[in-house]
């Protein structure tokens, strides 16, 4: 049986997926070490290193580490944070209220001027 049909990933010996696939084929008993060495043309020491790399602790650390990371802790909200947020909201509402008062006052002045002008023109 040829090894090339079973390995899907490009033969890049530095690629961890390729290495893990080779070691899994060896551990499952589909290929022996000698077949892997002859067909892939790798050294025995590198194959031993790949076996060590795929040991249980390192496998879990490198393979599943990115999925098992905990979420960062979010600090609990305090009453002072809520008070600060309410104060900021109150300040924004007061600012908007002041702007509307000035706008209303300006409109009243314009209406008074228009009425005086109409009264002056009517006479």
trRosetta pair geometry for C-beta under 8 A, 3 or more apart (Angstrom, degrees):
i j d omega theta_ij theta_ji phi_ij phi_ji
1 5 7.8 -97 179 46 85 120
1 6 7.9 46 152 -28 114 123
1 30 7.6 -82 90 171 149 93
1 31 7.7 -124 82 -83 112 91
2 5 5.4 87 85 0 98 100
2 6 7.9 176 103 -1 61 89
2 39 7.3 157 -155 -141 62 140
3 6 5.9 -69 -161 41 47 106
3 7 6.1 24 156 -8 83 112
3 25 7.4 94 -137 154 98 164
3 31 6.4 33 -94 -86 106 155
3 35 7.1 153 -55 146 119 101
3 36 7.0 117 -102 -109 153 59
3 39 4.5 123 15 124 132 152
3 40 6.7 -72 103 -52 158 89
4 7 6.4 -65 -139 44 29 97
4 39 7.7 -136 -36 173 78 120
6 25 6.3 106 124 -106 141 134
6 30 7.3 152 -132 135 169 150
7 11 7.2 63 124 -77 143 81
7 18 7.1 50 -167 -142 121 80
7 21 5.7 118 -126 126 85 135
7 22 7.1 12 -100 -74 127 75
7 25 7.6 -62 -69 -36 90 148
8 21 7.5 -138 32 -136 78 160
9 12 7.6 -81 145 28 102 89
9 15 6.5 -149 152 116 133 145
9 17 5.2 162 -91 112 167 111
9 18 4.8 -135 100 -82 127 80
9 21 6.1 161 23 4 119 153
10 15 7.4 92 75 1 82 161
10 18 7.2 -68 80 -79 49 129
11 18 6.5 125 -130 -149 36 144
11 40 7.2 -176 -140 -143 123 92
12 15 4.0 74 86 -13 105 115
12 18 5.7 165 60 -7 65 154
13 18 6.8 -106 -103 101 27 136
13 19 7.2 74 -165 -71 53 94
13 42 6.7 152 -118 -106 131 120
13 46 7.2 -6 -175 172 129 146
15 18 4.2 73 81 8 106 110
15 19 6.8 177 90 -10 56 85
16 19 5.5 -54 -146 39 37 112
16 20 6.1 34 157 -19 70 106
16 62 7.1 -128 -162 149 153 135
17 20 5.9 -55 -144 38 29 107
17 21 6.3 31 155 -21 63 107
18 21 5.8 -57 -150 34 29 111
18 22 6.5 29 154 -19 64 105
19 22 5.8 -56 -151 34 31 110
19 23 6.4 25 155 -14 66 108
19 50 4.8 -146 -168 -135 106 116
19 53 6.8 -1 141 81 139 142
19 54 7.6 -161 134 -53 98 110
20 23 5.8 -55 -145 40 33 109
20 24 6.2 37 155 -22 66 106
20 54 6.1 140 -118 -101 75 117
20 59 8.0 115 -122 -125 118 99
20 63 7.7 103 -107 -90 156 123
21 24 5.8 -53 -146 36 30 112
21 25 6.6 32 154 -20 63 103
22 25 5.9 -55 -154 33 31 111
22 26 6.6 28 150 -16 64 107
22 36 6.2 106 -171 -149 103 128
22 40 6.9 21 -125 -67 134 165
22 47 7.8 -107 134 -124 127 86
22 50 6.6 -11 83 155 116 158
23 26 5.5 -55 -150 38 36 112
23 27 6.1 30 155 -16 70 109
23 50 5.2 -156 -65 139 116 107
23 51 6.0 163 -131 -91 118 56
23 53 8.0 -146 -51 69 158 93
23 54 4.6 172 127 -14 163 162
24 27 5.8 -55 -138 42 31 107
24 28 6.0 30 162 -20 66 109
25 28 6.1 -55 -141 36 25 108
25 30 5.1 -73 -164 60 77 118
25 31 5.1 21 145 25 106 112
25 36 7.2 143 94 -88 116 118
26 30 7.9 -80 -74 51 19 77
26 31 5.9 -56 -91 79 57 89
26 32 7.4 56 -137 -163 79 17
26 33 6.3 56 -143 -81 123 63
26 36 5.8 -28 -80 -38 110 151
26 47 7.7 126 -73 -168 165 112
26 51 7.7 -80 91 -86 143 102
27 54 8.0 -129 -36 118 140 145
31 35 4.5 -125 -166 84 97 129
31 36 5.4 110 130 -53 129 88
31 39 8.0 -81 -152 27 143 137
32 35 4.9 99 53 6 74 101
32 36 7.2 -140 95 -2 41 88
33 36 5.8 -59 -153 38 33 111
33 37 6.1 32 153 -21 69 108
33 44 7.6 54 166 -127 120 87
33 47 6.4 121 -150 144 98 153
34 37 5.7 -54 -144 37 31 111
34 38 6.2 21 161 -13 66 109
35 38 6.1 -60 -143 41 28 103
35 39 5.9 10 166 -6 66 115
36 39 6.4 -64 -135 45 23 98
36 40 5.6 -9 178 12 64 120
36 42 7.2 -33 142 43 88 113
36 47 6.5 119 109 -117 128 137
37 40 6.9 -67 -126 52 14 89
37 41 7.7 62 170 -101 49 18
37 42 6.1 -106 -127 64 57 72
37 43 7.7 24 -139 -153 101 12
37 44 6.2 0 -109 -77 136 72
37 47 6.5 -71 -79 -33 90 150
38 41 7.4 11 -175 -71 24 55
42 46 5.1 -102 172 75 108 128
42 47 5.9 121 109 -52 120 93
43 46 4.8 93 62 6 86 100
43 47 7.1 -151 96 -4 47 86
44 47 5.7 -56 -151 37 36 112
44 48 6.4 37 151 -20 67 104
45 48 5.6 -51 -149 36 34 112
45 49 6.4 36 151 -21 65 104
46 49 5.4 -51 -148 36 35 114
46 50 6.4 40 151 -23 65 101
47 50 5.5 -49 -149 32 34 113
47 51 6.6 38 150 -20 63 100
48 51 5.6 -50 -153 32 35 113
48 52 6.5 34 150 -17 66 102
49 52 5.6 -52 -149 37 36 111
49 53 6.2 40 150 -24 66 105
50 53 5.4 -50 -146 34 33 115
50 54 6.4 23 156 -12 64 108
51 54 6.0 -65 -150 43 29 104
51 55 7.6 60 146 -56 58 75
52 55 5.8 -16 -169 -28 43 111
52 58 7.8 50 144 24 62 152
53 58 5.9 -114 -169 117 45 147
54 58 7.1 -114 -109 82 7 109
54 59 5.5 43 -163 -75 53 111
55 58 5.1 70 60 24 84 104
55 59 6.5 -155 85 -15 33 95
56 59 5.7 -58 -142 34 23 113
56 60 6.4 18 163 -15 62 106
57 60 6.1 -59 -153 37 28 106
57 61 6.2 24 153 -19 64 111
58 61 5.4 -56 -143 38 35 112
58 62 5.9 13 167 -3 71 110
59 62 6.7 -65 -139 46 22 93
59 63 5.3 -5 176 4 63 128
59 64 7.9 43 135 1 66 96
60 63 6.5 -60 -114 49 17 96
60 64 5.3 -36 -159 39 58 116
60 65 7.5 101 141 -54 56 76
61 64 7.7 1 -40 52 5 75
61 65 5.3 26 -179 -58 44 121
62 65 6.3 -20 -108 2 11 119
64 67 5.3 -64 -165 45 66 108
64 68 5.5 46 143 -15 93 116
65 68 6.2 -72 -138 44 27 98
65 69 6.9 50 163 -52 64 90
66 69 6.5 -26 -154 -12 31 114
77 81 5.1 -115 -161 67 81 142
77 82 6.7 76 160 -46 116 92
78 81 4.9 109 56 -2 73 99
78 82 7.5 -139 99 0 46 84
79 82 5.6 -55 -155 37 41 111
79 83 6.2 42 148 -20 70 105
80 83 5.5 -51 -145 38 35 113
80 84 6.2 39 154 -22 66 104
81 84 5.7 -53 -148 35 29 112
81 85 6.5 30 153 -18 63 105
82 85 5.7 -54 -149 36 33 111
82 86 6.3 31 153 -18 66 106
83 86 5.7 -56 -148 38 32 110
83 87 6.3 34 153 -21 66 105
84 87 5.7 -52 -147 34 31 112
84 88 6.5 31 154 -18 63 105
85 88 5.8 -55 -150 36 31 111
85 89 6.4 31 152 -19 64 107
86 89 5.6 -54 -147 37 33 112
86 90 6.2 36 153 -21 66 105
87 90 5.6 -52 -146 36 31 113
87 91 6.4 33 153 -20 64 104
88 91 5.7 -51 -148 34 32 112
88 92 6.5 32 153 -19 63 104
89 92 5.7 -54 -151 35 32 112
89 93 6.4 31 152 -18 66 105
90 93 5.7 -55 -147 37 32 110
90 94 6.3 32 154 -18 66 106
91 94 5.7 -53 -146 37 31 111
91 95 6.3 34 154 -21 64 106
92 95 5.7 -53 -149 34 31 113
92 96 6.5 30 153 -16 64 106
93 96 5.7 -55 -150 38 32 111
93 97 6.2 36 150 -23 66 106
94 97 5.4 -52 -145 35 32 115
94 98 6.4 35 155 -21 65 103
95 98 5.8 -51 -149 33 30 111
95 99 6.6 31 151 -18 62 105
96 99 5.7 -54 -151 35 33 114
96 100 6.4 31 153 -17 66 106
97 100 5.8 -56 -149 38 31 109
97 101 6.4 35 152 -22 65 104
98 101 5.6 -50 -148 32 32 114
98 102 6.5 31 154 -16 64 104
99 102 5.9 -55 -151 37 31 109
99 103 6.4 31 151 -19 64 107
100 103 5.5 -53 -145 37 34 114
100 104 6.2 36 154 -20 66 105
101 104 5.7 -56 -148 37 29 111
101 105 6.3 30 154 -19 65 107
102 105 5.6 -53 -145 37 31 112
102 106 6.3 34 154 -20 64 106
103 106 5.7 -54 -151 35 30 113
103 107 6.5 30 152 -18 64 105
104 107 5.7 -54 -149 36 32 111
104 108 6.5 33 152 -20 65 104
105 108 5.7 -53 -149 34 32 112
105 109 6.5 34 152 -19 64 103
106 109 5.7 -53 -150 34 32 112
106 110 6.5 32 152 -18 65 105
107 110 5.6 -54 -148 37 34 112
107 111 6.4 35 152 -21 66 104
108 111 5.7 -52 -148 35 33 112
108 112 6.4 34 153 -19 65 104
109 112 5.7 -54 -149 36 31 112
109 113 6.4 32 153 -19 65 105
110 113 5.7 -53 -147 36 31 111
110 114 6.3 32 154 -19 65 106
111 114 5.7 -55 -148 37 31 111
111 115 6.4 31 154 -19 66 105
112 115 5.8 -54 -147 36 30 110
112 116 6.4 29 155 -17 65 106
113 116 5.8 -56 -148 38 31 110
113 117 6.2 31 153 -20 65 108
114 117 5.6 -55 -146 37 30 113
114 118 6.3 32 154 -20 65 106
115 118 5.7 -53 -146 36 31 111
115 119 6.3 30 154 -19 65 106
116 119 5.7 -54 -146 38 31 110
116 120 6.2 30 154 -20 65 107
117 120 5.7 -54 -146 36 30 110
117 121 6.3 25 155 -16 65 108
118 121 5.9 -57 -145 39 29 108
118 122 6.1 30 155 -24 64 110
119 122 5.8 -55 -144 34 29 112
119 123 6.8 30 158 -24 61 104
120 123 6.3 -56 -155 27 30 109
